[in-house]
Amino acid sequence: MKHYVSGVLKAINKLEDWFLISMLATMVVLAVAQIFYRNVFGAGVVWIDPMLRVLVLWVAIAGAVVATRTDNHIRIDFFTKYFSTKACKYLRRVVYIFCAFICGTVSWHAVNFVQMDYEFGTIAFSNVPAWVTELVIPIGFFLMAVRYALFFISPPEQGKR
């Protein structure tokens, strides 16, 4: 069973990595295309700039999810200097459950935000509904909340981040 779970987690990790890579590649291609169109034809494509802004949001959230997977978010190591290793172990769990709570709360409110844009029929650009572009917020924060909850249950070893 443990081997099966490990295989599923590896597949999810690869999917996340490819999702992030494909978004970054799309951003580069669209930005280069926009520069080309502006320099050669004197005008760019109308929907590329708003699409790039949306992709920046998606890359940021996807990058945060990947950073959470490896427990590599920015941290302040104040406690590690003044507390024992055993005490730091417990403090890390407190941090993990706090992060899970905050990410879960953000995800919950982001669902309400996306739902409001769905109900109002807000358009982001080029007839793309705004709620579609905003879906990454509740999904990303939910994934981070789940990861931090799992870290609370079974913290990664300090050297294996």
N, C-alpha and C positions, 0 to 999 in steps of 0.2 A: 504494500500500500504506500509506504514511504517513497519508494522508487517512482510510483505512478504520480504522486503529488509533486515530486521533484521534476519530473518530465513536463507536467502541466505548467509549473512555474517557469521553467526554462522557455517553453513555448510562448507564454505570456510576455516574458522579458524580451524575447526576440521580436515579437509583434510590436511592443512598445518602441524598441530601438528602430525598427523599420518605419514605423509611423513617424517618429521624430526625424529620421533621415529624409524621408520622402517630403515632409513639410519644408525642411530646410532647403532641399534641392528645388522644390517648387518655388520657394521664395527667391532663390538666386536666379532661376530661369525667368520668372516674371519680372524681376527688377532689371535684368539685362535686356529683356524684350522691351520694357517700357523706355529705357534709355535709348535703345536702338530706334524705336518708333519716334521718339521726340527729336532725336538728332537727324534722322533721315527724312521723316515725313513732316516734321514741324509740330506734331501733336501726338500725344500718347493715347492709349486705350483707356476709356473712361473708367472701367471697372477694376483695373489693375491696382491702382493706389489703395482703394478701400479693401480690396482682397489682401493686399500685403499687410495692412493694419490688422486684419482678422488673423492672418497667419502668424503675425508676431505674438498675438495673444495665445494662439494654439501652441506655438513652439515654447512659449514661456511656461504654460501649464504642463505640457508634456515633459519638458525638461525638469520641472519640479517633481513630477511623478517618478521620473527616472532617478533623480537625486534622492528621493525618499526610499526607493527600492534598495539603494546601496547605503542608506543612512549617511548621506554626504551633504546634508543641508548645512548652512552656516551655523556655527555653534560658538558659544562663549565658554571657554574651558576654565572658568573661575573656580568652580567647585573641585576640579581635579587637582588643583594646586594645594588646596587647604583641607581636603577631606581624604579619608582612607579609600582604598580601592573598593572595599566592601560597601562603604557609605555611598560612593559614587554609583555603584551598581543599582542601589535603591533609588537614588536621585534620577538616574537615567530612566527608570521605569515611570517615575512621576512625570518627567518631561514627555515621555512617549504617550502616556494617557492624556496629558494636557493637550499635546499636539493632535491626538485623535479627536478629542472633544472639539477643539477649535476648527479643525478641518471638516468635521461632521456638521458643525454649526454653519460654517460658510457654505457647504454643499446644500444644506437644507434651505437656506435663504436664497441661494442661487437658483434652486428649483423654482421658488416663488417668483423670482425675477424673470426667468425664462418663460414661465407660465403667463406672466403679465404681458410680455412682448408677444407671445402667441395669441393671447386673447385680443390684444389691440391691433394685431396684424401689422406690426412695425416691419418696414423693409430696410435691410442693411444696405444693399446695393444691387443693381441689375436684377430686380425682382427676386432676390434671395431673401427669404424672411430672416429677420434679426435673430429669432429664437434658434434657428439652425446654427448660426455662427456663434451663439453663446452657449450651446450645449456642452462645450468643453469645460466650462467652469464647474457645474455641479458634478460632472463625471470625474474630472480630474481631482477635485477636492474629496470626493467620495473614495476614490482609489487611495489617496494619501491617508485618509482617515482609517481605512481598512489596514493599510500597511502599518501605520503607527499602532493600531490596536494589536496587530500580530506581534509587533516588536515589544509591546507591553507584556504580552503573554510569554513570548520567548525572545528575549533581547539578543541581538547579534553580539558575538564576542567582540571585545574592544579592538583587537587587532585585525578583525575580519570585515571591516567596513568597506 
